[in-house]
Amino acid sequence: MRIGHLTALVGLSVACAAPYVRAEGTPRIAVVRPFQIMQQMQEYKDYATKYKAESEQLDAALHKKQDDIKTMAAQRSQINPSHPSYGDISAKIDQADADLEAWQKIVTRQGEREKKQAVRDIFHHLQAATAKVAGAQQIDLVLTQEENELPNIEGLDYQALMMNIAGRSVLYSTKAMDISNAVLTQADADYAASKKSGSAVTPAAGPVPDINAKPQGPASNANH
């Protein structure tokens, strides 16, 4: 009887310990929604505000250059084409046109480069925040989770729809597996700490613009 009772206790102990062993040996997995987090990060909001302010300054400079060309064109219209000064002012207009076109190209290229660098840096900071949260919660693998619903298919061609489906790494996850809020909190805390240490600059507060929008301003030079 005692032997049977002891055997039963051992069996019960093994049965209770088995799930614990499997849980310890099973990797912990979580999901994060990086695109949504990036747009909510304070660093992203600050950069978007800075980008908007700089875009407005560049638009003002563009209009100033165009107005200068229009002014010269108006002056030329008052000059007799046979007068020597007509050729001089025409040359100035041509040079101003060429300078404006070159300036626009340089500004566009520099703007795109700076925007890509900023988004790259923000994403790296998001990755670092994800790593901190995963380490604190003993998570082994973090997958990217995007919106569950497919976009409006009327706005997509077949190839774009197939690429959207193929790019999805997670088809289903519970809310408990989503650590996006924790990652956002960590990312903002890291950014606040970097500002406090002087390694980040905070621009003036304001509404958050869409930095994915195309730069504003006329696409062509002023008519003359």
Backbone hydrogen bonds in HBPLUS format (Angstrom, degrees):
<---DONOR---> <-ACCEPTOR-->    atom                        ^
c    i                          cat <-CA-CA->   ^        H-A-AA   ^      H-
h    n   atom  resd res      DA  || num        DHA   H-A  angle D-A-AA Bond
n    s   type  num  typ     dist DA aas  dist angle  dist       angle   num
A0005-HIS N   A0001-MET O   2.88 MM   4  6.11 154.1  1.95 146.9 154.5     1
A0006-LEU N   A0002-ARG O   2.82 MM   4  6.06 155.7  1.88 149.5 156.1     2
A0007-THR N   A0003-ILE O   2.86 MM   4  6.09 158.7  1.91 151.0 156.8     3
A0008-ALA N   A0004-GLY O   3.02 MM   4  6.21 153.0  2.09 142.6 149.7     4
A0009-LEU N   A0005-HIS O   3.05 MM   4  6.36 151.6  2.13 144.2 151.4     5
A0010-VAL N   A0006-LEU O   2.98 MM   4  6.26 159.3  2.02 152.3 157.5     6
A0011-GLY N   A0007-THR O   2.94 MM   4  6.14 161.4  1.97 148.5 153.9     7
A0012-LEU N   A0008-ALA O   2.93 MM   4  6.14 152.5  2.00 143.9 151.5     8
A0013-SER N   A0009-LEU O   2.91 MM   4  6.16 153.8  1.98 146.6 153.6     9
A0014-VAL N   A0010-VAL O   2.99 MM   4  6.24 161.1  2.02 153.7 158.0    10
A0015-ALA N   A0011-GLY O   2.97 MM   4  6.13 157.8  2.02 145.5 152.0    11
A0016-CYS N   A0012-LEU O   2.96 MM   4  6.16 153.3  2.03 146.4 153.2    12
A0017-ALA N   A0013-SER O   2.96 MM   4  6.11 147.5  2.07 144.1 153.2    13
A0018-ALA N   A0014-VAL O   2.98 MM   4  6.00 142.2  2.12 148.6 156.7    14
A0021-VAL N   A0017-ALA O   3.10 MM   4  6.39 153.0  2.18 154.9 162.8    15
A0022-ARG N   A0018-ALA O   3.09 MM   4  6.42 160.2  2.13 155.6 160.6    16
A0023-ALA N   A0019-PRO O   2.86 MM   4  6.07 156.5  1.92 150.6 157.6    17
A0024-GLU N   A0020-TYR O   2.98 MM   4  6.17 154.3  2.05 144.6 151.1    18
A0025-GLY N   A0021-VAL O   3.08 MM   4  6.29 143.1  2.23 141.3 151.2    19
A0026-THR N   A0022-ARG O   2.99 MM   4  6.06 117.9  2.39 141.4 155.8    20
A0026-THR N   A0023-ALA O   3.37 MM   3  5.20 150.1  2.47  94.5 102.8    21
A0140-ASP N   A0028-ARG O   2.83 MM 112  5.20 140.3  1.99 129.2 141.4    22
A0141-LEU N   A0028-ARG O   3.13 MM 113  6.49 151.3  2.22 158.5 162.7    23
A0030-ALA N   A0141-LEU O   2.92 MM 111  6.39 151.3  2.00 156.3 165.4    24
A0143-LEU N   A0030-ALA O   2.86 MM 113  6.32 161.3  1.89 154.4 155.0    25
A0031-VAL N   A0177-MET O   2.85 MM 146  5.84 162.6  1.88 139.5 141.2    26
A0179-ILE N   A0031-VAL O   3.00 MM 148  6.26 160.7  2.04 173.5 175.3    27
A0032-VAL N   A0143-LEU O   2.91 MM 111  6.30 147.2  2.02 164.3 173.9    28
A0145-GLN N   A0032-VAL O   2.74 MM 113  5.53 167.0  1.76 151.4 150.5    29
A0037-ILE N   A0033-ARG O   3.01 MM   4  6.18 158.6  2.06 154.1 161.1    30
A0038-MET N   A0034-PRO O   2.86 MM   4  5.96 167.2  1.88 155.8 158.3    31
A0040-GLN N   A0037-ILE O   2.91 MM   3  5.14 142.9  2.05 106.5 118.2    32
A0041-MET N   A0037-ILE O   2.93 MM   4  6.10 124.0  2.25 150.5 166.8    33
A0041-MET N   A0038-MET O   3.28 MM   3  5.18 144.8  2.41  95.1 105.0    34
A0045-LYS N   A0041-MET O   3.06 MM   4  6.43 159.7  2.11 151.1 156.9    35
A0046-ASP N   A0042-GLN O   2.87 MM   4  6.05 160.4  1.91 152.0 156.8    36
A0047-TYR N   A0043-GLU O   2.99 MM   4  6.19 157.2  2.04 143.9 150.3    37
A0048-ALA N   A0044-TYR O   2.82 MM   4  6.04 158.4  1.87 151.6 157.9    38
A0049-THR N   A0045-LYS O   3.03 MM   4  6.25 153.2  2.11 145.5 151.9    39
A0050-LYS N   A0046-ASP O   3.02 MM   4  6.26 159.3  2.06 146.7 152.5    40
A0051-TYR N   A0047-TYR O   2.73 MM   4  5.96 157.2  1.79 153.6 160.5    41
A0052-LYS N   A0048-ALA O   2.99 MM   4  6.16 154.3  2.06 142.6 148.9    42
A0053-ALA N   A0049-THR O   3.08 MM   4  6.34 161.8  2.11 148.9 153.2    43
A0054-GLU N   A0050-LYS O   3.00 MM   4  6.24 163.1  2.03 152.1 156.4    44
A0055-SER N   A0051-TYR O   2.90 MM   4  6.05 152.5  1.98 145.4 153.4    45
A0056-GLU N   A0052-LYS O   2.98 MM   4  6.22 152.6  2.06 148.7 155.5    46
A0057-GLN N   A0053-ALA O   3.09 MM   4  6.39 150.9  2.18 143.8 151.5    47
A0058-LEU N   A0054-GLU O   2.95 MM   4  6.22 155.7  2.01 148.0 154.6    48
A0059-ASP N   A0055-SER O   2.88 MM   4  6.10 152.5  1.96 145.8 153.6    49
A0060-ALA N   A0056-GLU O   3.01 MM   4  6.21 154.3  2.08 142.4 148.9    50
A0061-ALA N   A0057-GLN O   2.99 MM   4  6.29 153.6  2.06 144.4 151.6    51
A0062-LEU N   A0058-LEU O   2.85 MM   4  6.07 152.4  1.93 146.3 154.2    52
A0063-HIS N   A0059-ASP O   2.95 MM   4  6.22 165.1  1.97 153.7 156.2    53
A0064-LYS N   A0060-ALA O   3.01 MM   4  6.18 149.9  2.10 142.2 150.8    54
A0065-LYS N   A0061-ALA O   3.04 MM   4  6.29 159.3  2.08 149.0 153.2    55
A0066-GLN N   A0062-LEU O   2.95 MM   4  6.23 159.7  2.00 151.9 158.1    56
A0067-ASP N   A0063-HIS O   2.81 MM   4  5.95 153.6  1.88 145.0 152.4    57
A0068-ASP N   A0064-LYS O   2.99 MM   4  6.22 151.2  2.07 145.5 153.1    58
A0069-ILE N   A0065-LYS O   3.15 MM   4  6.46 152.0  2.23 143.3 150.1    59
A0070-LYS N   A0066-GLN O   2.95 MM   4  6.27 157.3  2.01 148.0 154.5    60
A0071-THR N   A0067-ASP O   2.87 MM   4  6.09 152.6  1.94 147.9 155.3    61
A0072-MET N   A0068-ASP O   3.05 MM   4  6.34 158.8  2.09 146.4 151.1    62
A0073-ALA N   A0069-ILE O   2.88 MM   4  6.12 153.2  1.95 148.0 156.2    63
A0074-ALA N   A0070-LYS O   2.86 MM   4  6.10 149.9  1.96 145.7 153.7    64
A0075-GLN N   A0071-THR O   2.96 MM   4  6.25 151.6  2.04 145.0 152.9    65
A0076-ARG N   A0072-MET O   2.91 MM   4  6.15 154.0  1.98 146.0 153.1    66
A0077-SER N   A0073-ALA O   3.06 MM   4  6.28 143.5  2.19 139.8 149.0    67
A0078-GLN N   A0075-GLN O   3.11 MM   3  5.47 151.0  2.20 106.0 114.6    68
A0079-ILE N   A0076-ARG O   2.96 MM   3  5.19 164.2  1.99 112.1 116.8    69
A0083-HIS N   A0080-ASN O   2.80 MM   3  5.38 162.1  1.83 123.2 129.4    70
A0086-TYR N   A0083-HIS O   2.97 MM   3  5.58 152.9  2.05 117.6 125.8    71
A0089-ILE N   A0085-SER O   3.01 MM   4  6.21 169.3  2.02 153.9 154.6    72
A0090-SER N   A0086-TYR O   3.00 MM   4  6.10 147.6  2.11 140.6 150.3    73
A0091-ALA N   A0087-GLY O   2.98 MM   4  6.15 151.1  2.07 143.3 150.1    74
A0092-LYS N   A0088-ASP O   3.09 MM   4  6.44 151.1  2.17 143.5 151.6    75
A0093-ILE N   A0089-ILE O   2.94 MM   4  6.21 151.1  2.02 143.5 150.9    76
A0094-ASP N   A0090-SER O   2.92 MM   4  6.18 160.3  1.96 149.1 154.4    77
A0095-GLN N   A0091-ALA O   2.91 MM   4  6.13 158.7  1.96 147.5 153.3    78
A0096-ALA N   A0092-LYS O   2.86 MM   4  6.05 155.7  1.92 144.2 151.3    79
A0097-ASP N   A0093-ILE O   2.84 MM   4  6.05 153.7  1.91 149.7 156.9    80
A0098-ALA N   A0094-ASP O   2.98 MM   4  6.25 160.6  2.02 147.8 152.7    81
A0099-ASP N   A0095-GLN O   2.83 MM   4  6.04 159.9  1.87 150.3 156.4    82
A0100-LEU N   A0096-ALA O   2.89 MM   4  6.00 155.2  1.95 144.0 150.8    83
A0101-GLU N   A0097-ASP O   2.99 MM   4  6.23 161.8  2.02 150.8 155.3    84
A0102-ALA N   A0098-ALA O   3.02 MM   4  6.23 162.7  2.05 149.3 153.9    85
A0103-TRP N   A0099-ASP O   2.84 MM   4  5.99 158.3  1.89 147.4 154.2    86
A0104-GLN N   A0100-LEU O   2.91 MM   4  6.09 160.6  1.95 151.6 156.2    87
A0105-LYS N   A0101-GLU O   3.15 MM   4  6.39 156.8  2.21 145.2 150.8    88
A0106-ILE N   A0102-ALA O   3.00 MM   4  6.27 164.2  2.02 153.5 157.5    89
A0107-VAL N   A0103-TRP O   2.90 MM   4  6.05 169.0  1.91 156.4 159.6    90
A0108-THR N   A0104-GLN O   2.94 MM   4  6.02 159.1  1.99 145.3 151.3    91
A0109-ARG N   A0105-LYS O   2.97 MM   4  6.16 165.1  1.99 150.6 154.6    92
A0110-GLN N   A0106-ILE O   2.88 MM   4  6.03 169.1  1.89 155.3 158.8    93
A0111-GLY N   A0107-VAL O   2.84 MM   4  5.85 156.5  1.89 144.3 151.7    94
A0112-GLU N   A0108-THR O   2.97 MM   4  6.13 161.3  2.01 148.5 153.0    95
A0113-ARG N   A0109-ARG O   2.96 MM   4  6.13 159.7  2.00 148.1 154.2    96
A0114-GLU N   A0110-GLN O   2.90 MM   4  6.08 166.0  1.92 152.3 155.8    97
A0115-LYS N   A0111-GLY O   2.94 MM   4  6.06 154.9  2.01 145.0 152.3    98
A0116-LYS N   A0112-GLU O   2.95 MM   4  6.13 160.2  1.99 148.1 153.1    99
A0117-GLN N   A0113-ARG O   2.94 MM   4  6.16 158.4  1.99 149.0 155.4   100
A0118-ALA N   A0114-GLU O   2.93 MM   4  6.08 154.6  1.99 144.3 151.0   101
A0119-VAL N   A0115-LYS O   3.00 MM   4  6.23 165.7  2.03 150.5 153.9   102
A0120-ARG N   A0116-LYS O   2.88 MM   4  6.01 155.6  1.94 145.5 153.0   103
A0121-ASP N   A0117-GLN O   2.95 MM   4  6.15 160.0  1.99 146.4 151.4   104
A0122-ILE N   A0118-ALA O   2.91 MM   4  6.17 160.5  1.95 151.0 156.7   105
A0123-PHE N   A0119-VAL O   2.91 MM   4  6.08 156.1  1.96 146.8 153.2   106
A0124-HIS N   A0120-ARG O   2.95 MM   4  6.24 153.2  2.02 147.9 155.4   107
A0125-HIS N   A0121-ASP O   2.95 MM   4  6.26 151.2  2.04 147.6 155.4   108
A0126-LEU N   A0122-ILE O   2.91 MM   4  6.21 144.6  2.03 142.4 152.9   109
A0127-GLN N   A0123-PHE O   2.86 MM   4  6.19 151.3  1.94 147.9 155.8   110
A0128-ALA N   A0124-HIS O   2.95 MM   4  6.24 155.0  2.02 144.7 151.3   111
A0129-ALA N   A0125-HIS O   2.94 MM   4  6.17 154.7  2.00 143.8 150.5   112
A0130-THR N   A0126-LEU O   2.90 MM   4  6.12 152.7  1.97 145.4 153.2   113
A0131-ALA N   A0127-GLN O   2.93 MM   4  6.21 154.0  2.00 148.1 154.9   114
A0132-LYS N   A0128-ALA O   3.06 MM   4  6.36 151.8  2.14 144.5 151.6   115
A0133-VAL N   A0129-ALA O   3.03 MM   4  6.30 164.8  2.06 152.5 155.7   116
A0134-ALA N   A0130-THR O   2.84 MM   4  5.98 163.1  1.87 151.2 156.8   117
A0135-GLY N   A0131-ALA O   2.89 MM   4  5.98 154.5  1.95 142.9 150.0   118
A0136-ALA N   A0132-LYS O   2.95 MM   4  6.16 158.3  2.00 147.8 153.6   119
A0137-GLN N   A0133-VAL O   2.96 MM   4  6.13 149.6  2.05 148.1 156.1   120
A0139-ILE N   A0134-ALA O   2.74 MM   5  4.67 171.0  1.75 143.9 146.4   121
A0138-GLN N   A0135-GLY O   3.28 MM   3  4.95 161.1  2.31  96.7 101.9   122
A0155-GLY N   A0152-ASN O   3.08 MM   3  5.76 152.7  2.15 116.2 123.2   123
A0156-LEU N   A0153-ILE O   3.17 MM   3  5.05 165.8  2.19 103.0 106.7   124
A0161-LEU N   A0157-ASP O   3.04 MM   4  6.29 155.5  2.10 154.3 161.6   125
A0162-MET N   A0158-TYR O   2.98 MM   4  6.25 159.5  2.02 152.0 157.2   126
A0163-MET N   A0159-GLN O   2.95 MM   4  6.18 153.1  2.02 147.6 155.1   127
A0164-ASN N   A0160-ALA O   2.97 MM   4  6.14 147.7  2.07 141.0 149.6   128
A0165-ILE N   A0161-LEU O   3.05 MM   4  6.36 156.0  2.11 148.0 153.9   129
A0166-ALA N   A0162-MET O   2.87 MM   4  6.05 162.6  1.90 147.8 153.3   130
A0167-GLY N   A0163-MET O   2.95 MM   4  5.97 138.9  2.13 139.3 148.8   131
A0168-ARG N   A0165-ILE O   3.23 MM   3  5.61 167.4  2.25 113.1 116.3   132
A0177-MET N   A0174-THR O   3.07 MM   3  5.54 150.1  2.17 109.3 117.4   133
A0178-ASP N   A0175-LYS O   3.10 MM   3  5.32 154.1  2.17 106.4 114.2   134
A0183-VAL N   A0179-ILE O   2.95 MM   4  6.22 156.2  2.01 155.3 162.9   135
A0184-LEU N   A0180-SER O   2.86 MM   4  6.11 158.8  1.90 153.8 159.4   136
A0185-THR N   A0181-ASN O   2.98 MM   4  6.19 161.6  2.01 147.6 152.3   137
A0186-GLN N   A0182-ALA O   2.98 MM   4  6.19 156.7  2.04 144.8 151.2   138
A0187-ALA N   A0183-VAL O   2.82 MM   4  6.01 161.0  1.85 152.7 158.1   139
A0188-ASP N   A0184-LEU O   2.97 MM   4  6.16 162.9  2.00 152.4 156.3   140
A0189-ALA N   A0185-THR O   3.01 MM   4  6.16 150.1  2.10 140.8 149.5   141
A0190-ASP N   A0186-GLN O   2.87 MM   4  6.12 156.9  1.93 151.5 157.4   142
A0191-TYR N   A0187-ALA O   2.97 MM   4  6.18 156.1  2.02 145.2 151.9   143
A0192-ALA N   A0188-ASP O   2.88 MM   4  6.05 157.9  1.93 145.8 151.8   144
A0193-ALA N   A0189-ALA O   3.00 MM   4  6.18 153.1  2.07 143.3 150.6   145
A0194-SER N   A0190-ASP O   2.97 MM   4  6.23 147.3  2.07 142.9 151.9   146
A0195-LYS N   A0191-TYR O   2.97 MM   4  6.27 150.9  2.05 148.5 156.0   147
A0196-LYS N   A0192-ALA O   2.99 MM   4  6.19 155.0  2.05 144.6 151.7   148
A0197-SER N   A0193-ALA O   3.04 MM   4  6.25 142.5  2.18 139.9 149.3   149
A0199-SER N   A0194-SER O   2.86 MM   5  5.26 143.6  1.99 168.3 160.6   150
A0198-GLY N   A0195-LYS O   3.01 MM   3  4.99 148.6  2.11  97.8 107.8   151
A0213-ALA N   A0210-ASP O   3.15 MM   3  5.65 165.3  2.18 112.1 116.7   152
